[in-house]
Amino acid sequence: MPAAASRALCDFLDASPTAFHAADSIAAALRASGAVRLDEREAWKLEAGKTYFVDRNGSSVIAFRPGTALPEDSGFAIAGAHTDAPALRVRPEKALRARRSERIAVEIYGGPIVSTWLDRPLSLAGRVAVRGKDGRAEARLVNLARPVAVVPNLAIHLNREVNKGFEYNAQNHLPALCAWPAEEASDPARAPWALQAVAAELGVEVKEVLGTELFLVDAQRALAFGPGAELVNSGRADDLAGCHAILQAFRQSEAKPHGQVAVFFDNEEVGSATLQGADGVYLRELLERFSVAFGSGGEGFKRAIARSFSVSVDAAQGWHPSYADKYDETYGPTLNAGPAVKANANFRYATDALSEAAFRSLCAEAGVPCQKFQVRADQTPGSTIGPISSKLTGIRTVDVGAPLLAMHSIRETVGARDHEWMIAALRKLFERGPDLY
């Protein structure tokens, strides 16, 4: 039922305010299902049918269940998504103080709809490196999970044209107000508020904080609405809804002859060109290690790649009733009508005729409705991990997504039924395997 799907997705979204927390949530769920964490620095001894995962950088996870047949004879069934989302990244060392007020300096991560971040309660979350007992850096997650700041707009009386469109400057307009005491603090050299806050949250002194990757995040929890709780509104649905769908499908699947791989990359929103992103050797090298561990090295690995199939799961731009003219009338997918195959003539998406047919066959077998998304012929869409990963691995890929409203806003809206159906289609992928075309 949609209500159950809504609750499960909301819980995952609330537990994952940043990519670091999303990866931590994914790893915790995998461990709860009996998965074993692998260290990339160690030699691996793998067993067929057992579940393993690799955590890279604390923000990206690849889970793998070796099949009972050789990889060169069965290939890999792969589904991938990304853990990051557009946001305001904090510059915690910079003190912004004037007339007793204090603000948090930020820079823009990815491509958010900036105006949606103003005049709403924001929290602070991310990863902090602190000095450990042996003097080495120790990574710690932090999530204040309460309103601590706001980016206030200028009164309309002083900016009469704001409703005609206003370009917010990250340096000047987006610092977030976090304090305005009645009296000036006694120590003007005190640490900036953000550093004090995370140090206090972690129970360390400010001087023990050696590095930070902190973000302002929406302080409001995810919520479901509609007569049957059929709509979910939250931050980061793009692409944590995709991550959650893959995670659920992977956990619900059993070992098969083929290998099953669930991929959760970081940094898609900024191009994927990082060691934990899709635009690198991360996935291909791990697939090769998995293959070699089961005697499919060299040519055997290349045969395994040729037998594989991948589904790139990201949000699709759902049809918006207030902006119907922005969509092609044939290719505007609606909420709660099923996952959408995403296609583009210039391969901004990885979909081709065979990969589309393969995904449609999975949907048909799972009893899932399937839509198609293409932008108007006079527009250029965004892109995904699909073309990048397909290029680097040599694996045929289809791009799909659940329709979503307000993509890259601080709050996005998705359909709970679409989420259920995406899980069902991906579960069928892991069950059927890559031999689909």
C-alpha positions as CSV (number, residue, x, y, z in Angstrom):
1,M,0.0,0.0,0.0
2,P,1.2,3.6,-0.6
3,A,1.1,4.5,3.1
4,A,3.7,1.8,3.9
5,A,5.9,2.8,1.0
6,S,5.7,6.4,2.1
7,R,6.7,5.7,5.7
8,A,9.7,3.6,4.6
9,L,10.9,6.2,2.2
10,C,10.4,9.0,4.6
11,D,12.4,7.2,7.3
12,F,15.3,6.7,4.9
13,L,15.2,10.4,3.8
14,D,15.2,11.6,7.4
15,A,18.1,9.4,8.2
16,S,20.1,10.7,5.2
17,P,20.6,14.5,5.3
18,T,23.9,14.2,3.5
19,A,25.6,11.7,1.2
20,F,27.7,10.6,4.2
21,H,24.6,9.8,6.2
22,A,23.0,8.1,3.2
23,A,26.0,5.8,2.8
24,D,25.9,5.1,6.5
25,S,22.2,4.3,6.3
26,I,22.7,2.0,3.3
27,A,25.7,0.2,5.0
28,A,23.6,-0.3,8.2
29,A,20.8,-1.8,6.3
30,L,23.1,-4.1,4.5
31,R,24.8,-5.3,7.7
32,A,21.4,-5.9,9.2
33,S,20.7,-8.3,6.3
34,G,23.9,-10.2,6.9
35,A,26.2,-8.4,4.5
36,V,30.0,-8.4,5.1
37,R,32.0,-5.2,4.7
38,L,35.1,-5.6,2.6
39,D,38.3,-3.5,2.9
40,E,39.7,-2.5,-0.4
41,R,43.2,-2.6,1.1
42,E,42.9,-6.3,2.0
43,A,42.8,-9.6,0.0
44,W,39.3,-10.9,-0.5
45,K,38.1,-14.5,-0.1
46,L,34.5,-14.5,-1.4
47,E,31.8,-17.1,-1.2
48,A,29.1,-17.6,-3.9
49,G,25.7,-16.4,-2.7
50,K,27.0,-14.4,0.2
51,T,26.5,-10.6,0.3
52,Y,29.4,-8.1,0.5
53,F,29.8,-4.4,0.3
54,V,32.5,-1.8,-0.1
55,D,32.3,1.7,1.5
56,R,34.5,4.3,-0.3
57,N,35.0,7.7,1.2
58,G,32.1,7.2,3.6
59,S,29.8,8.6,0.9
60,S,29.6,5.8,-1.7
61,V,28.7,2.1,-1.4
62,I,28.8,-0.8,-3.8
63,A,27.1,-4.0,-2.6
64,F,27.7,-7.3,-4.4
65,R,26.2,-10.8,-4.2
66,P,28.3,-13.3,-6.2
67,G,26.3,-15.7,-8.3
68,T,26.5,-19.5,-8.2
69,A,27.9,-19.6,-11.8
70,L,31.1,-18.2,-13.1
71,P,30.8,-14.4,-13.9
72,E,32.0,-15.1,-17.5
73,D,29.1,-17.4,-18.0
74,S,26.4,-15.4,-16.2
75,G,27.4,-11.7,-16.1
76,F,26.2,-9.0,-13.6
77,A,22.8,-7.5,-13.0
78,I,23.5,-4.0,-11.8
79,A,21.4,-1.1,-10.5
80,G,22.9,2.3,-9.7
81,A,21.9,5.6,-8.2
82,H,23.6,8.6,-6.4
83,T,23.7,9.6,-2.8
84,D,24.3,13.4,-3.1
85,A,21.9,16.2,-3.7
86,P,22.3,20.0,-4.5
87,A,22.9,21.9,-1.3
88,L,24.6,24.8,0.5
89,R,28.0,23.7,1.7
90,V,29.3,25.4,4.8
91,R,32.6,27.3,5.0
92,P,33.0,26.9,8.8
93,E,36.3,28.6,9.3
94,K,35.0,32.0,8.1
95,A,33.5,34.3,10.7
96,L,30.8,36.6,9.4
97,R,29.9,39.0,12.2
98,A,28.4,42.5,12.1
99,R,26.5,44.5,14.7
100,R,26.2,41.4,17.0
101,S,24.7,39.2,14.2
102,E,26.5,36.1,13.1
103,R,26.1,34.2,9.8
104,I,27.4,31.0,8.3
105,A,29.3,31.4,5.1
106,V,28.4,29.0,2.3
107,E,29.1,28.0,-1.2
108,I,26.7,26.3,-3.7
109,Y,27.1,22.5,-4.2
110,G,25.5,21.3,-7.5
111,G,22.6,23.1,-9.1
112,P,19.9,23.9,-6.5
113,I,16.9,26.1,-7.0
114,V,18.5,28.7,-4.8
115,S,15.3,30.7,-3.9
116,T,13.8,27.6,-2.2
117,W,16.5,27.7,0.4
118,L,15.5,31.1,1.8
119,D,13.3,31.9,4.7
120,R,13.0,28.3,6.0
121,P,14.6,26.6,9.0
122,L,17.9,24.9,8.2
123,S,20.0,22.4,10.1
124,L,23.6,21.5,9.9
125,A,25.0,18.0,9.0
126,G,28.0,16.3,7.4
127,R,31.3,14.8,8.1
128,V,34.0,16.0,10.4
129,A,37.6,14.9,10.8
130,V,38.8,15.1,14.4
131,R,42.1,14.3,16.1
132,G,42.0,10.8,17.4
133,K,43.7,9.5,20.5
134,D,46.7,8.4,18.5
135,G,46.9,11.8,16.7
136,R,45.5,10.5,13.5
137,A,42.4,12.0,11.8
138,E,39.2,10.2,12.7
139,A,36.0,10.7,10.6
140,R,32.8,11.4,12.5
141,L,29.3,12.1,11.3
142,V,27.4,15.0,12.6
143,N,23.7,15.8,12.3
144,L,22.3,18.6,14.5
145,A,18.8,17.5,13.5
146,R,17.2,20.8,14.7
147,P,16.7,24.2,13.2
148,V,19.8,26.3,13.7
149,A,19.9,28.9,10.8
150,V,17.9,30.7,8.2
151,V,18.8,32.5,5.0
152,P,16.6,35.6,5.2
153,N,15.2,37.4,2.2
154,L,15.3,41.2,1.8
155,A,12.0,42.9,2.5
156,I,10.0,43.4,-0.7
157,H,9.9,47.1,0.1
158,L,13.6,47.3,-0.5
159,N,13.6,44.9,-3.5
160,R,10.3,45.7,-5.4
161,E,11.4,43.6,-8.4
162,V,12.0,40.3,-6.5
163,N,8.9,38.6,-7.8
164,K,10.0,39.3,-11.4
165,G,13.1,37.2,-10.8
166,F,16.2,37.8,-8.7
167,E,19.7,36.3,-8.9
168,Y,21.0,35.4,-5.5
169,N,24.7,35.9,-5.1
170,A,26.3,33.1,-3.0
171,Q,28.9,35.3,-1.5
172,N,26.6,38.2,-0.5
173,H,23.1,36.9,-0.2
174,L,23.2,33.2,0.9
175,P,25.1,33.3,4.3
176,A,22.7,31.9,6.9
177,L,21.8,33.8,10.0
178,C,22.5,31.7,13.1
179,A,22.8,34.1,16.0
180,W,21.9,37.7,17.0
181,P,22.4,38.1,20.8
182,A,21.3,41.2,22.7
183,E,24.9,41.9,23.7
184,E,28.2,41.6,21.9
185,A,30.1,38.4,22.8
186,S,33.1,39.1,25.1
187,D,35.7,37.3,22.9
188,P,35.9,38.7,19.4
189,A,38.5,36.1,18.4
190,R,36.1,33.2,19.3
191,A,35.6,30.4,16.7
192,P,32.9,30.7,14.2
193,W,29.5,29.4,15.3
194,A,29.5,26.3,12.9
195,L,32.9,25.1,14.3
196,Q,31.7,25.6,17.9
197,A,28.4,23.7,17.1
198,V,30.0,20.6,15.6
199,A,32.7,20.5,18.3
200,A,30.1,20.6,21.0
201,E,27.9,18.0,19.2
202,L,30.9,15.6,19.0
203,G,32.2,16.4,22.5
204,V,35.6,17.7,21.4
205,E,37.4,21.0,21.6
206,V,37.3,23.3,18.5
207,K,41.1,22.8,18.1
208,E,40.6,19.1,17.6
209,V,38.5,19.6,14.5
210,L,40.9,19.1,11.7
211,G,38.6,19.2,8.6
212,T,35.0,19.4,7.7
213,E,32.5,18.6,5.0
214,L,29.4,20.3,6.3
215,F,26.1,21.3,4.7
216,L,23.1,23.3,5.5
217,V,20.1,21.0,5.1
218,D,16.3,21.4,5.4
219,A,15.3,21.0,9.1
220,Q,11.8,19.8,8.2
221,R,11.2,16.1,8.2
222,A,10.0,14.2,5.1
223,L,6.2,13.9,5.0
224,A,3.5,12.0,3.1
225,F,0.2,13.6,2.1
226,G,-2.8,13.0,-0.1
227,P,-5.9,10.9,0.7
228,G,-3.9,7.7,0.7
229,A,-0.5,9.1,1.6
230,E,0.3,8.6,-2.1
231,L,2.7,11.6,-2.3
232,V,6.0,12.1,-0.5
233,N,7.5,15.6,0.0
234,S,11.1,15.9,1.2
235,G,14.5,17.2,0.4
236,R,16.9,15.0,-1.5
237,A,14.3,12.7,-3.1
238,D,16.6,13.1,-6.2
239,D,18.2,10.7,-5.8
240,L,17.7,9.1,-2.4
241,A,14.4,7.7,-3.6
242,G,16.4,5.8,-6.3
243,C,19.0,4.7,-3.7
244,H,16.2,3.4,-1.4
245,A,14.5,1.6,-4.2
246,I,17.7,-0.2,-5.2
247,L,18.5,-1.0,-1.6
248,Q,15.1,-2.5,-0.9
249,A,15.2,-4.6,-4.1
250,F,18.7,-5.8,-3.5
251,R,17.9,-6.8,0.1
252,Q,14.7,-8.6,-0.9
253,S,16.6,-10.7,-3.6
254,E,18.1,-14.1,-3.2
255,A,21.3,-15.5,-4.8
256,K,21.1,-16.5,-8.4
257,P,23.6,-17.9,-11.0
258,H,24.4,-14.3,-12.0
259,G,26.1,-11.7,-9.9
260,Q,23.9,-8.9,-8.3
261,V,25.3,-5.5,-7.8
262,A,23.8,-2.4,-6.1
263,V,25.8,0.8,-6.7
264,F,25.4,4.1,-4.8
265,F,27.8,6.7,-6.2
266,D,28.5,10.1,-4.7
267,N,29.1,13.4,-6.5
268,E,26.7,13.0,-9.5
269,E,25.4,16.5,-8.9
270,V,28.9,18.0,-9.6
271,G,30.0,15.8,-12.5
272,S,31.0,12.5,-10.9
273,A,34.7,13.0,-11.4
274,T,35.8,11.9,-8.0
275,L,37.3,8.7,-6.6
276,Q,33.8,7.8,-5.2
277,G,31.9,9.0,-8.3
278,A,30.7,7.3,-11.5
279,D,33.3,9.0,-13.7
280,G,36.2,6.9,-12.6
281,V,37.5,3.3,-12.3
282,Y,35.6,2.6,-9.0
283,L,32.9,0.3,-10.4
284,R,34.9,-1.4,-13.1
285,E,37.8,-2.2,-10.8
286,L,35.5,-3.7,-8.2
287,L,33.7,-5.8,-10.8
288,E,37.1,-7.1,-11.9
289,R,38.1,-8.0,-8.4
290,F,34.8,-9.8,-7.9
291,S,35.4,-11.7,-11.2
292,V,39.0,-12.6,-10.4
293,A,38.0,-13.9,-7.0
294,F,35.8,-16.5,-8.8
295,G,38.3,-17.4,-11.6
296,S,37.1,-15.1,-14.3
297,G,40.1,-12.8,-14.8
298,G,41.5,-11.5,-18.0
299,E,39.3,-12.6,-21.0
300,G,36.9,-14.1,-18.5
301,F,36.2,-10.7,-17.0
302,K,35.7,-9.1,-20.4
303,R,33.2,-11.9,-21.2
304,A,31.4,-11.2,-17.9
305,I,31.2,-7.5,-18.8
306,A,29.7,-8.3,-22.2
307,R,27.0,-10.5,-20.5
308,S,26.0,-7.7,-18.0
309,F,23.2,-5.2,-17.9
310,S,22.8,-2.1,-15.8
311,V,19.9,0.1,-14.8
312,S,20.7,3.7,-13.9
313,V,18.0,4.9,-11.5
314,D,17.5,8.7,-11.1
315,A,14.5,10.9,-10.9
316,A,12.5,11.9,-14.1
317,Q,11.0,15.3,-14.5
318,G,7.4,14.7,-13.8
319,W,4.6,16.5,-15.7
320,H,3.6,19.6,-13.8
321,P,0.0,20.8,-14.3
322,S,1.0,24.5,-13.8
323,Y,3.7,24.3,-16.5
324,A,2.2,21.9,-19.1
325,D,3.8,23.9,-21.9
326,K,7.3,23.0,-20.7
327,Y,6.7,19.3,-21.6
328,D,6.3,17.3,-24.8
329,E,2.7,16.2,-24.7
330,T,3.6,12.6,-25.4
331,Y,6.6,12.2,-23.1
332,G,5.7,14.0,-19.8
333,P,5.4,11.2,-17.2
334,T,2.9,11.7,-14.4
335,L,3.2,10.8,-10.8
336,N,1.9,7.5,-9.6
337,A,1.7,6.1,-13.1
338,G,4.9,4.0,-13.0
339,P,8.6,4.4,-13.6
340,A,9.7,6.2,-16.7
341,V,12.4,5.2,-19.2
342,K,14.5,8.2,-20.0
343,A,15.8,8.7,-23.5
344,N,17.7,11.4,-25.5
345,A,18.9,11.4,-29.1
346,N,22.3,12.8,-28.0
347,F,22.7,10.2,-25.3
348,R,22.4,12.5,-22.3
349,Y,20.9,9.3,-21.0
350,A,22.3,5.8,-21.8
351,T,19.1,4.3,-23.0
352,D,19.0,2.6,-26.5
353,A,16.3,0.5,-28.1
354,L,17.6,-2.8,-26.6
355,S,18.1,-1.5,-23.1
356,E,14.6,0.2,-23.1
357,A,13.1,-3.1,-24.3
358,A,14.9,-4.9,-21.5
359,F,13.6,-2.7,-18.8
360,R,10.1,-2.8,-20.2
361,S,10.2,-6.5,-20.1
362,L,11.2,-6.4,-16.5
363,C,8.2,-4.1,-15.7
364,A,5.8,-6.3,-17.6
365,E,7.0,-9.4,-15.7
366,A,6.6,-7.6,-12.4
367,G,3.2,-6.2,-13.3
368,V,4.5,-2.6,-13.2
369,P,3.3,0.2,-15.5
370,C,6.1,1.9,-17.5
371,Q,6.2,5.4,-18.9
372,K,8.7,7.3,-21.1
373,F,10.4,10.6,-20.5
374,Q,11.9,12.8,-23.2
375,V,12.3,16.6,-23.0
376,R,10.8,18.8,-25.7
377,A,12.7,18.6,-29.0
378,D,13.8,22.2,-28.4
379,Q,15.4,21.5,-25.0
380,T,18.4,19.7,-23.6
381,P,18.0,17.5,-20.6
382,G,20.3,17.0,-17.7
383,S,22.3,13.8,-17.5
384,T,22.9,11.0,-15.0
385,I,25.5,8.4,-14.0
386,G,24.1,6.2,-16.8
387,P,26.2,7.4,-19.8
388,I,29.3,7.9,-17.6
389,S,29.2,4.5,-16.0
390,S,28.3,2.7,-19.3
391,K,31.2,4.4,-21.1
392,L,33.7,3.4,-18.5
393,T,32.5,-0.2,-17.9
394,G,31.3,-1.1,-21.4
395,I,28.0,-2.4,-20.0
396,R,24.7,-1.8,-21.8
397,T,22.6,0.5,-19.6
398,V,19.1,2.0,-19.4
399,D,18.2,5.2,-17.7
400,V,15.0,5.2,-15.7
401,G,13.4,7.3,-12.9
402,A,10.3,7.8,-10.9
403,P,8.6,11.1,-11.9
404,L,9.4,14.0,-9.5
405,L,8.1,17.5,-9.1
406,A,10.4,20.5,-8.3
407,M,13.6,18.8,-9.1
408,H,16.6,20.4,-7.3
409,S,14.3,22.4,-5.0
410,I,15.0,22.1,-1.3
411,R,11.7,20.1,-1.2
412,E,10.7,17.7,-4.0
413,T,7.6,15.6,-4.4
414,V,7.4,12.0,-5.6
415,G,4.6,9.3,-5.9
416,A,4.6,6.5,-3.3
417,R,3.1,4.1,-5.9
418,D,5.9,4.9,-8.3
419,H,8.4,4.0,-5.5
420,E,6.7,0.7,-4.9
421,W,6.7,-0.1,-8.6
422,M,10.4,0.9,-9.0
423,I,11.3,-1.6,-6.2
424,A,9.3,-4.3,-7.9
425,A,11.0,-3.7,-11.3
426,L,14.5,-3.7,-9.8
427,R,13.7,-6.8,-7.8
428,K,12.8,-8.5,-11.0
429,L,16.1,-7.3,-12.5
430,F,18.1,-9.0,-9.7
431,E,15.9,-12.1,-10.0
432,R,16.0,-12.4,-13.8
433,G,19.6,-11.3,-14.3
434,P,21.3,-9.6,-17.3
435,D,20.2,-12.0,-20.0
436,L,17.4,-9.7,-21.2
437,Y,18.1,-8.9,-24.9
